[in-house]
Amino acid sequence: MILTKITRGWITLMLCLIYTGQLWADDYETGRSAYISGDYDRALQILKPLADSGDPEAQKIMGIMYDYGHGVAKDQQAALNWYLRAADQGNPDVQYHVGAKFFHGEGTAQDYAAAAKWWELAANGGQVDAQFNLGLMYYRGMVMTKDDAKAAQLFQQAAEQGHGDAQYVLGLLYSFGHGVAKNYTTALEWFQKSSDQGVARAQFNMGVFYESGYGVEKDLEQARNWYGRASAQGLEEATNKLAELSRTTEVAVAATTPEEEEPARQETAPPASNQGIRREAWVLSQPAKSYTLQIGSVTNEPDIIKFIEANHIEADTAYIEVVIDGVIRYNAIYGVYQDFQAANEAINTLPTGLRNVKPWVRNFGILQQMLK
């Protein structure tokens, strides 16, 4: 008899909990629909009690409402507090938002270590943006030891979920052999996937690969096609490449036509002299812990030489050739400084013409790694 009463009481309690849970679910959907339709007052009226009672989905929407000022005064700290309550219950999407708040210092002090912690939790839960951002942190060595292999693993996870930027970066890693074995064919495959999603820099690198024959048969028509798609999105390097290929084609056609009675006029200015300007060997000879100032970066070697000569800084400057995102660039660097602070303070002592190009501090060790 006692057992029967207990059993009946338990069944009654369970039915009440199920019924209450169903009511909460109905209320949440009503509140969510109100929020989506822009009826923020009704959404707040319905979702706030649910959030106070611990519903993580309602807490997430409360965070969004405070984040963007929807129906409430915009309050980053309140948004973070609601996100944290939902994130503690294991929601990967909210964990990503919490990491972003700490990363950017919104509603709290900027804290990269806390951002990495929350992004790691979200990434383990399969959150694609967290996987990508955490990969960038490992690749750059932010608050953790730089780890290209770990970065590549995270980029791979995000890329396989269709993250266009992760696909592009993974293509770069395979291009240069950072964290993975160098493989142009695999790099091209990831650039292709990223390009199909409209990532302009991936389209540009598709052009570079077809122009140079990296992992694919050289094909200038395909190169023009990909440069054209990137250029249409406003990528300046792609526009420059298209112009360069056009000039190359014009020269090739001219070389196959019969000579005219008058010699063709020379359209290209002779290259500037670089006598006395130091190059990569000088950079490699500097102490790796010292610093310098980068004062210019262009894609045309004569232009960087002219810049140095026009400012009469040959004695204090070197220029180096580096490859960034598949593009050859010529960087001018100025001076040698013992530490970061000394280099940063030296910016204010530069001639006006150099200050106007917004110099920034570079470490010789990092430059040397790029050159090697």
KOLBA-439422 format. One record per residue (C-alpha): x, y, z; residue in one letter. Coordinates in steps of 0.25 Angstrom, whole numbers. Example, Ala and Ser with C-alpha at 12.3 -4.5 7.8 and 13.67 -1.06 7.14 Angstrom:
2
[[49 -18 31] "A"] [[55 -4 29] "S"] 
END
This chain:
372
[[0 0 0] "M"] [[11 9 4] "I"] [[19 6 -9] "L"] [[6 9 -17] "T"] [[5 22 -11] "K"] [[19 26 -13] "I"] [[19 21 -28] "T"] [[6 29 -30] "R"] [[13 41 -24] "G"] [[25 39 -33] "W"] [[17 38 -45] "I"] [[9 50 -42] "T"] [[22 58 -39] "L"] [[28 54 -53] "M"] [[15 57 -60] "L"] [[16 71 -54] "C"] [[30 73 -58] "L"] [[28 68 -72] "I"] [[15 78 -73] "Y"] [[23 89 -67] "T"] [[35 86 -77] "G"] [[25 87 -88] "Q"] [[20 100 -84] "L"] [[34 106 -83] "W"] [[37 100 -97] "A"] [[24 107 -102] "D"] [[27 120 -95] "D"] [[42 120 -101] "Y"] [[37 118 -115] "E"] [[27 129 -113] "T"] [[37 138 -107] "G"] [[47 135 -118] "R"] [[37 137 -129] "S"] [[34 151 -123] "A"] [[49 154 -123] "Y"] [[51 150 -137] "I"] [[39 158 -141] "S"] [[44 171 -134] "G"] [[34 171 -123] "D"] [[45 173 -113] "Y"] [[36 177 -101] "D"] [[28 164 -102] "R"] [[40 156 -104] "A"] [[46 162 -91] "L"] [[33 159 -83] "Q"] [[33 144 -87] "I"] [[48 141 -88] "L"] [[53 148 -75] "K"] [[46 139 -65] "P"] [[51 127 -73] "L"] [[65 132 -73] "A"] [[64 135 -58] "D"] [[60 121 -56] "S"] [[72 115 -63] "G"] [[67 113 -78] "D"] [[81 114 -86] "P"] [[74 118 -99] "E"] [[66 129 -92] "A"] [[79 134 -85] "Q"] [[86 134 -99] "K"] [[75 143 -105] "I"] [[75 152 -93] "M"] [[90 153 -95] "G"] [[87 157 -110] "I"] [[77 167 -106] "M"] [[87 174 -96] "Y"] [[98 173 -107] "D"] [[90 180 -117] "Y"] [[81 189 -109] "G"] [[68 181 -114] "H"] [[57 185 -104] "G"] [[67 189 -93] "V"] [[78 199 -92] "A"] [[90 194 -98] "K"] [[99 188 -87] "D"] [[112 180 -91] "Q"] [[114 176 -76] "Q"] [[100 171 -75] "A"] [[101 164 -88] "A"] [[113 157 -84] "L"] [[107 153 -71] "N"] [[95 146 -78] "W"] [[105 139 -88] "Y"] [[113 134 -76] "L"] [[101 128 -70] "R"] [[97 121 -82] "A"] [[112 117 -86] "A"] [[113 110 -72] "D"] [[103 101 -76] "Q"] [[111 96 -88] "G"] [[105 104 -100] "N"] [[117 104 -110] "P"] [[111 116 -118] "D"] [[110 124 -105] "V"] [[124 120 -101] "Q"] [[129 126 -114] "Y"] [[122 139 -111] "H"] [[128 139 -97] "V"] [[142 137 -103] "G"] [[139 149 -113] "A"] [[135 158 -101] "K"] [[148 155 -94] "F"] [[157 156 -107] "F"] [[151 170 -110] "H"] [[150 175 -96] "G"] [[135 177 -97] "E"] [[127 177 -84] "G"] [[140 173 -77] "T"] [[155 176 -77] "A"] [[162 170 -89] "Q"] [[167 156 -86] "D"] [[173 148 -97] "Y"] [[175 136 -87] "A"] [[161 136 -84] "A"] [[157 137 -98] "A"] [[166 125 -102] "A"] [[159 117 -90] "K"] [[145 119 -95] "W"] [[149 117 -110] "W"] [[155 104 -106] "E"] [[142 99 -99] "L"] [[134 104 -111] "A"] [[144 98 -121] "A"] [[143 85 -114] "N"] [[128 86 -116] "G"] [[130 88 -131] "G"] [[127 103 -132] "Q"] [[134 107 -145] "V"] [[137 121 -142] "D"] [[144 117 -129] "A"] [[152 107 -136] "Q"] [[157 117 -146] "F"] [[160 128 -136] "N"] [[167 119 -126] "L"] [[175 114 -138] "G"] [[179 128 -141] "L"] [[183 130 -126] "M"] [[192 117 -127] "Y"] [[198 122 -140] "Y"] [[202 135 -135] "R"] [[206 130 -121] "G"] [[196 139 -113] "M"] [[197 135 -98] "V"] [[201 121 -102] "M"] [[214 116 -109] "T"] [[213 117 -124] "K"] [[209 104 -129] "D"] [[207 103 -144] "D"] [[203 88 -144] "A"] [[192 91 -133] "K"] [[187 103 -142] "A"] [[187 95 -154] "A"] [[178 84 -147] "Q"] [[168 95 -143] "L"] [[168 101 -157] "F"] [[165 87 -163] "Q"] [[153 85 -153] "Q"] [[147 98 -157] "A"] [[151 97 -172] "A"] [[144 83 -172] "E"] [[131 90 -167] "Q"] [[132 100 -179] "G"] [[138 112 -172] "H"] [[143 120 -184] "G"] [[154 128 -177] "D"] [[159 115 -170] "A"] [[160 108 -184] "Q"] [[168 120 -189] "Y"] [[178 120 -177] "V"] [[179 105 -178] "L"] [[183 107 -193] "G"] [[194 116 -188] "L"] [[199 106 -178] "L"] [[200 96 -188] "Y"] [[207 106 -198] "S"] [[218 109 -188] "F"] [[219 96 -180] "G"] [[215 102 -167] "H"] [[210 92 -157] "G"] [[207 82 -169] "V"] [[215 76 -180] "A"] [[217 86 -191] "K"] [[208 81 -202] "N"] [[204 91 -214] "Y"] [[193 81 -219] "T"] [[186 81 -205] "T"] [[188 96 -204] "A"] [[181 98 -217] "L"] [[169 89 -213] "E"] [[167 98 -201] "W"] [[168 111 -208] "F"] [[158 105 -218] "Q"] [[148 102 -207] "K"] [[150 116 -201] "S"] [[149 123 -214] "S"] [[136 116 -217] "D"] [[131 123 -205] "Q"] [[136 137 -210] "G"] [[148 139 -202] "V"] [[156 149 -210] "A"] [[170 145 -205] "R"] [[167 131 -208] "A"] [[163 135 -222] "Q"] [[176 143 -223] "F"] [[184 131 -219] "N"] [[177 122 -229] "M"] [[182 132 -239] "G"] [[197 132 -234] "V"] [[197 116 -234] "F"] [[192 116 -249] "Y"] [[201 127 -253] "E"] [[213 120 -247] "S"] [[209 105 -249] "G"] [[209 102 -234] "Y"] [[202 88 -232] "G"] [[195 90 -246] "V"] [[199 92 -260] "E"] [[202 106 -263] "K"] [[190 113 -269] "D"] [[190 128 -271] "L"] [[176 129 -276] "E"] [[172 122 -263] "Q"] [[181 132 -255] "A"] [[174 144 -262] "R"] [[160 138 -258] "N"] [[164 137 -243] "W"] [[171 150 -243] "Y"] [[159 156 -249] "G"] [[149 150 -239] "R"] [[158 155 -228] "A"] [[159 169 -234] "S"] [[144 170 -236] "A"] [[144 170 -220] "Q"] [[153 181 -219] "G"] [[166 174 -216] "L"] [[177 183 -221] "E"] [[188 173 -223] "E"] [[179 165 -232] "A"] [[176 178 -241] "T"] [[191 180 -242] "N"] [[194 166 -246] "K"] [[183 167 -257] "L"] [[191 179 -262] "A"] [[204 172 -261] "E"] [[199 160 -269] "L"] [[193 170 -280] "S"] [[207 176 -281] "R"] [[214 163 -282] "T"] [[204 159 -293] "T"] [[206 172 -301] "E"] [[221 170 -300] "V"] [[220 155 -305] "A"] [[211 159 -317] "V"] [[221 171 -321] "A"] [[232 161 -321] "A"] [[225 152 -331] "T"] [[222 163 -341] "T"] [[231 168 -352] "P"] [[240 180 -349] "E"] [[235 193 -352] "E"] [[243 203 -360] "E"] [[244 212 -347] "E"] [[249 206 -334] "P"] [[238 204 -324] "A"] [[238 215 -313] "R"] [[243 210 -299] "Q"] [[231 211 -290] "E"] [[237 206 -277] "T"] [[246 215 -269] "A"] [[260 209 -266] "P"] [[261 203 -252] "P"] [[266 212 -241] "A"] [[280 209 -236] "S"] [[282 202 -223] "N"] [[296 204 -221] "Q"] [[299 206 -206] "G"] [[286 201 -201] "I"] [[287 189 -192] "R"] [[279 176 -194] "R"] [[276 163 -188] "E"] [[290 159 -183] "A"] [[291 172 -174] "W"] [[277 168 -168] "V"] [[282 154 -165] "L"] [[295 159 -158] "S"] [[287 167 -148] "Q"] [[284 162 -134] "P"] [[271 154 -134] "A"] [[267 161 -121] "K"] [[268 175 -127] "S"] [[258 183 -134] "Y"] [[256 192 -146] "T"] [[245 201 -152] "L"] [[238 197 -165] "Q"] [[235 209 -173] "I"] [[230 204 -186] "G"] [[225 192 -193] "S"] [[222 191 -208] "V"] [[221 181 -219] "T"] [[230 188 -229] "N"] [[245 187 -226] "E"] [[249 200 -233] "P"] [[238 208 -225] "D"] [[244 204 -212] "I"] [[258 208 -217] "I"] [[253 222 -222] "K"] [[246 224 -208] "F"] [[259 221 -201] "I"] [[267 230 -210] "E"] [[257 241 -210] "A"] [[258 242 -195] "N"] [[273 241 -195] "H"] [[273 230 -184] "I"] [[282 220 -191] "E"] [[292 219 -180] "A"] [[281 215 -170] "D"] [[272 207 -178] "T"] [[271 193 -184] "A"] [[261 187 -193] "Y"] [[257 172 -193] "I"] [[249 163 -202] "E"] [[238 155 -195] "V"] [[226 146 -200] "V"] [[213 150 -193] "I"] [[200 142 -197] "D"] [[207 138 -210] "G"] [[211 152 -213] "V"] [[225 157 -214] "I"] [[227 170 -206] "R"] [[239 179 -204] "Y"] [[240 184 -190] "N"] [[249 196 -186] "A"] [[254 195 -171] "I"] [[261 207 -164] "Y"] [[271 207 -152] "G"] [[275 197 -141] "V"] [[269 198 -127] "Y"] [[272 191 -115] "Q"] [[258 188 -110] "D"] [[244 190 -114] "F"] [[242 203 -106] "Q"] [[254 210 -112] "A"] [[249 206 -126] "A"] [[235 212 -123] "N"] [[241 225 -117] "E"] [[250 226 -129] "A"] [[238 228 -138] "I"] [[235 242 -133] "N"] [[250 246 -136] "T"] [[248 242 -151] "L"] [[248 253 -162] "P"] [[233 257 -165] "T"] [[233 249 -179] "G"] [[236 236 -172] "L"] [[226 239 -160] "R"] [[215 241 -170] "N"] [[216 227 -176] "V"] [[213 222 -162] "K"] [[225 213 -158] "P"] [[223 201 -149] "W"] [[233 193 -140] "V"] [[238 180 -145] "R"] [[247 170 -138] "N"] [[260 165 -146] "F"] [[258 151 -141] "G"] [[244 150 -148] "I"] [[249 157 -161] "L"] [[261 147 -161] "Q"] [[251 135 -160] "Q"] [[243 141 -172] "M"] [[256 142 -180] "L"] [[261 128 -177] "K"] 
END
